[in-house]
Amino acid sequence: MPDLVPHHIYILHSRNYLETSLLADIFSEEEGRYSLIIRGAKGKKSKYQGLIQPFSPILVTSYGQGELRTSGTLDFSHRPWRLKGENLLIGLYANELLYRLLGNFDEVPALYANYENLLAELEKDVFDIYRLREFELSLLANLGYGVSFDFDVRTGESIRPEKMYRFVAEEGFHSLSLEGQTGNSITGENLLAIVGGERSPDVSRVLKQVVRESLQPLLGAKPLKSRSLFEGRE
């Protein structure tokens, strides 16, 4: 029997299923990511024609006790977010991250809110890339890999502006001796600028580096399809 309580969802990825249905991987505010058979989604006579798409907020009831649910009623109470050009590519990148990294039925309502905030920003003509970094950091935190920019994980000491640091994925920042510094070394000054909410090209570069290095072990060897579409535009 269908669940009478509707869930707020977004479609991350979908494929054809039987003649008139879709098998969709969805992101739910109430239950995280799971798979959903959406009945009657296809066909010339489908009342959902053109409505079931990424970036469209949907209210859905569903039934089924296992990892695969089946849709009951669907309600489209809000228009889809209108993403264009490079902003559309970034939206697809965010969807692929959620599809690849979220476990089944991991409840992350704060991340859902951050995802909707990101879509609202991506709808604007001018997108602030810091919004993407905020979303990526929020995703890492919700996965249990949050990044702290204000202390040395080996010593527990606060970051010092005159020192250099190395970021280690799944750990944090390590202070470096002069001999240990490389091209990827990060200044304490830039780390403290991030903590203080400052925005500059150097801060943007550091955030991108830290996010990439944090995501890599979680994603494994399989590259993100969406990232290649806007590589170099971030």
Order of alpha helices (4+ residues) and beta strands (2+ residues): beta-beta-beta-beta-beta-alpha-alpha-alpha-beta-beta-beta-alpha-alpha-alpha
